[in-house]
Amino acid sequence: MNLQQTLTSRGFLHQFTNEAVFKQFEQGGNNFYFWVDCSADSMTIGNFVALQMAIHFMLAGNKCYLLVGGATSTIGNPSGKDKERPILTEEDLQKNQQGITKQFSLLVQNVEKQTGKTLQYEIVNNYDFFKDMNVLDFLREVGRFMTVNWMLGKDIVKKRVTDPDKWISYAEFSYMLIMGYDFYHLNKHHNVILEVGGSDEWDGILSGIELIQKKGGPEVYGVTNKLIVDANGKKFGKSEGNAIWLDTKKTSPYAMYQYFMNTLDADIERYLLLFSYLEEKEIKKIVENHMSAPENREWQKVLAHTVVSLVHGNHEAETSKKISELLFWEGDKVTLVQEMSSEELEATYTEIGGFKYENENLFETIVKSGLANSNSEARNAVQSGAIYINEEKVVDTKQDMSQSFLANGTMLLRKWKKNFKLILK
């Protein structure tokens, strides 16, 4: 498949300004950019979808300029918002820029490991484009080339202007001008001829193309990816209250792994096409095998491992897999815990909870772990056969806990079927 066919068949392609862009970028050796807002110190899985499309352009031999919005984020993107965003401090902006830059670099490294290809990229900050420009320079270089009539016709501001219950500040109204200058600057200084982004960035992309054309520049292009929703119409992204962040402090690798383990069967093929680099024939085979025995959740395992390894690395994906097996697998959980590395044990401990043992007795251990609220409740749990230590049912209420640790200094405590805690010595 050529580049356009690949982007279409994998479910990325939404809008583009000129079909010629695909033929040009199919040949490699061209420059494009991808813009990331700095309103948070992490990207989300929603950003990741658009990043995946950008990576396909990189895999074709083109160079990506990641533009972090150090300048635009001081104003706030009005796209899709009913009211103005809060103003960020310079300290917060720097922290956010550093977090996003680190994530992108790690993602590229992980893609290179999976594909065996070297990807070209450079990270730039649009604050550097504007820091030495005063307002008169900006109006002369940008403002006089962009008409208010044109701007009012774009959805990015139209909904906020025409709705009597909403409003838009002059700062946010000018947001398109700043985005337009980003494209102009990158085209002039880095020969960037394409912006790739999410479907909600279309108006911003068009503003850059408009400015470059008005200033007598070369033909440039825009391409956007589709808004990704699951089979129930639920959207990825932080704005919908189901945020899956790329930062481990906001969303742990295991939590991301479980998110994809819980995806719907109806989304099988579509998600593998978006989030993996497997050949389409191989994906169809996975789907067929999955549908013959969906209860085994084989596809979900492939997808979850693929995404976590792309975002965080293979080690984190393997650790997440082991934690998932510990909680949901019917196999030998004790051996699984015994074979975990210290890092894997720490990650498991963080996810499922527990405590560091200090010579507690049986009931104290159950209570301290959170599996009971009192010693009497713990006693009742033991007497009802609900408590297991290292997968063996506890029958003696006077059992000596100090003799129950495995060789690696851990103890697996369970109440009923799936409520696990890890006790560390």
N, C-alpha and C positions, 0 to 999 in steps of 0.2 A: 504494500500500500504506500501511496505517497503521503505527504504530511497532512494535507487536507482530509484525505480519506481516513487516516488514522485518527485525527481529532474528531471527525464526525462519527465514525464507527464506535469509538470509545465513549461517546456521549458528552464531550466537552463543548463542541462548537455551538455558539449561539448567534452572534452577530459578527460581521466583518465589513470593512468599508470597501474593499476591492479584492476580488478573487485572485488578482495577480500576486498578492502578498505571499500566497502559499507556494507558488512556483518559485518565487525569488528566494524564500527561506528554505525551500526544499534543497537548494544547492549549497546551503551553508555559507559561512563567512560574513553574515550580516549581524547587525546589532539591534537589540530591542530592549525595552525596559518593562519592569513590573513594579508597581507602586504599592507600598504598605503604609497604612496609617499608624501613627505612634500614640494613639489614645490609650493604649495599654502596653505593658511590657512583654506581651506575648501575642503571637498569632493564634488563631483558632483553626479547627478542622475546616471551617468554611474558607479561610485563606488558603488552606492546604490544597483544596480542589483547584483553585486558580493557579497556585504554584505548580501543581502537577501538569497543567496545560503548558505553562511556561517551560517546564523541564523538557517536554516533548520538542519544543523549539530548540532547546539547548542540545538535546540528543541528536538533532539534525545538523549540528556543527555550528550553531550560532551563539553569540555572546549575549548574556543577560546582564543588564544593569539593574541591580536591586536599588530602588529609590526609597529610602526611608524618609518619611515626611516630617522632618524637623521644623520646617517652616509652616506647612499646611496644618500640622497638628496643633499649632498655637491658636488657630482659628476654629477648626472643627469642620468636618465634612457635613454639609447639610443633607446629603443624599439619604433618603429614606427616614429622615428624622422629622418629628413634629415640632421640636423646639431646639434652641441653641444648646450646644454642648458646653460643659463647664470648662473654664480656662485652666490649662495645666501649667505648673511651675516649671522653670528651666531645669530644676533638679529632676523632676518627674520625667520630663521629655528626654533627658540624657539617659536616665535609667531605662526608659522604654526603648530608645534607639539601640542601646547596647544589647538588650534582651532579644530584640528582633534580629539584629545582625548576627548574634551568636547562633540563633535557631536556624537561620538560613544557611549559614556556613556548615553546620552539622548536617542539615538535610542534604546538601549537595554532596558532602562526603559519603553519606550513606547510600545515595543514589549511585555514585561512582562505584561503590563496592558491589552493589547489586547488578549493575549493568556492565561493569568492566570498561566503562568509557570515562574519559576525562572531560569535564564540563568547564566551560569558560564563563566567568562571571566577575563582576566588580560591584562593590557597594558604594553608593553615593548618597549624600544627604542634601535635600533641597534647601536647607538652611544656608548652605554655602553659596547658593545661587543668589540669595537675597540679602545677605548680611551687610554687604557694602552698597546696596541700592537704596536711595531715598525715595520718598513717595512721588516726587516729581519725575524722577527717572522711570519709575514703574508706569506712571500714567503715559509718559511719552513712548516707552518701549512696548507697552502692552495695551493699556486702556484705550488709546485712540484707534486701535485696530479692531476692537471688539465692540459690536453694537449692542445696546441695551435690548433692542428688539429681538435680536438673535438669542440673547441670554434668557429672556422672558419666555421664549418658546420651548425651553428645555425643562424636562421633568424635575431636574435637580433643584430648580427654584419655583417652577410654575405652581406646584401644589401648595407651596407655602405662601405664594403671593395671591392666588385666586381664592383660597379658603378664608372666609372672614374670621374664623376662629383661630387662625394661625398667623404667624408673622416671620419675617426674616430680617436679620440685621444687615447693615451695609457690609460688614466684615464677611459674613457668610455669603452674601450675594457676590462678593469679589472672589470667592473661593475658586470659581471656574477660571478666572484670569490667572491665578497663581498656578493652577494645574496646567493651564495652557502654556504658561511660560516654562514650566518644567520640561515639557516635550520640546519646546523650541530650543531651550538651552542644551539639552542632551543631543538634539539633532545637530546643532551648530558646533558643539565642542567634541562630541563623541560619535558623530555620524549615526545616531540612533534613528531608525526609520519606522519603528513599530512600537506601539504600546499594547501590552497584553494585560487583561484584567477581568474582574467579575462583571456580570451583566449590569450591576448597579453603578458601575464606573463609566458607562457608555457616554454620558454627557460630558464628563471630564475629559475623556479621550478625544471626543469631537472638538472640544475647545482648543486642544493642542494642535489638531490638524487644521482647524480654522485659522489659528494665529500664524502658523508656519506658512500657510498658503497666502494669507494677507500680507505677510512680510516678504513674499517672493521666494520662499524656500522650495525644496524639492518635494516630490510626492511622498507622503508618509501614510501609514496605515494604522488601523485599530482592529483588534480582535478580542472578543469577550467569550467567556464560558457561560454555560447555562447555570441557573440557580438550581442547586441540588436539594431535592427533598426525597424522603423515603416513600414507601408505598402507601403510607397513610397521610401523605402530604405534609409531614413534619419537616421543618427546615433545619439544616445544620446552622450553628452559629450562636454567638453569645446573646444576640438580641432576642432570641426565642426562649431563653431560660434553660436551655439544654447545652450550655457551653462545654465544648471539649477543647481544652487549651493545649498548646504544644509545649508549655512550660511544665516540668515535672512537679513544681511546687503548687501549681493550680490544678492540674489533672495528672495523677500519677500514671506511669506506664501501664500498671495493672488496670486502673480505672478505664484507660483508653482501650485496653485489650478487651475488657468486659463489655464496653460500649458496643464494639463491633461483634462480639460473641452474641449479643442480644439483637442483632439486626434481623430483619424479616427475610424469610425464604424468597419472597417475591423480588427482593433487591439483590439477589445473589450475583447474577451475571453483570448487572449494571455497576455494582460497586467494585467488583474485581477488575473490570475494564478501566474504571477511574483510578483506582488506588494501587494497581500493580503493573508490572512490566511483563507479565506473562503473555505469551502469544494467545491470540484469540481462539485458536484451535484447542489449546491447552485449557483455557477458561471454559469453553463449551464442554470439555470432557469432565472437568471438575463439577460443573453444574449438573450434568447427567448423572454422575456418581452420587452427588448429594441428593438429588430428587428421588433416587431409588431407595435411599434410607435416610431421610432428613433428620430422624431422631438422633443420628450419630453426630450431627452438627459439624461434619467434616469441612464444609465450605466456610462456616464461621471461623473455624480454627485457622484455616489458610488466610483468610482476610485479616483477622485480628493480628496474627503474627506478622503479616506483610506490612500493615500500616505502622505497627509499633516499631518494627525494625527499621523502617524508613525514617520515622520521626526521631527515635531515640537510640537506635542501634540494635544489633542482633542479640547482644547480651541481655538487654532489658526485655526484649521480646521473649527470650527463653525463660527469664525469671518470671515474667508475667504468665507464661504458659504453665510453669510449675505451680505457681500460686493457684491458678485456675484448676489444675488437676487436683491439688490438695483439697480444695473446697467442693469440687463437683464430680471428680473422677471416682469410680468404684474400685480402683486398684489398690496396690500396697502403699498406703500413705506414709507409714512409718519409714519404710525404706526411702521413699521420696524425700522426707525431711532429713534423714541421716546423710543423704548424698548431696544436700544443698551446701553451697559455699557460704562463708560468713556473710558476704554481701547479699546473697539470696535469702538467707535467714533474716537479715536485718530488714530487707524489703518485705518479706512475709510478715514479720512482726509488726511492721508499720501498718500494713494493710488490714490484718485480721485482729490485731490487738493482743494483749497479754500483759505480762510484767516480768521484772527481774526477781528471781526467787531469793527470799531472805529467811529461809527456814520456817515457812508457814506450814501449818498442818493441813489436812485434807479440806476441811470446811473453809478455813481461811483462804486457801488457794482458790477454791471455787468462787468465793465471794469477791476476792481481790481481782480475779480475772474478769468479773462482770457477768458471770453466768448465774449468779444468784444475788439476792439483795441482803440476805442474812444467813447466819449459821443454821438456823432452823429450816430455812428454805433449801439450803445446800444439803442438809441431812435428808430432807424429803426427796430431793432430786436423786441422791444416791440410792435411797431405799426403793425408789420407783424404777431404777435401772436406767436412768437417763444419762449418767456420767460415765465417760470412757477416758482412760489414760493410755496413750499410745495404742489406741484402737482396741483396748481390752476393757470390758465392762468392770466397773468398780463395784465390788460386793461387800467389802470390809470397810465399815465406817471409821476404823482406826488405822487404815493403811498409812504406812510411813512414806510420805512424799519424797523424801530425800533419796530413796532407793529407786525412783521411777524415771530418772533422767537417762536419756540416750547417750551414746558415746560422745557425741558432739555437744553435750551440755544443754540439750533441749528436751522439752516435754510437750507432747501434743495432747491438749485437753479438749474434750468434746462433750457437748450437751445435746442429747437427742441426735438427730441425723446430720445436721449441717452447721451447727453453731460451734466453730472452732476457736481456740485460743492457743497461742504459743507461749510457753513459759521458758525463760532463759535462766540458766544457772550462772 
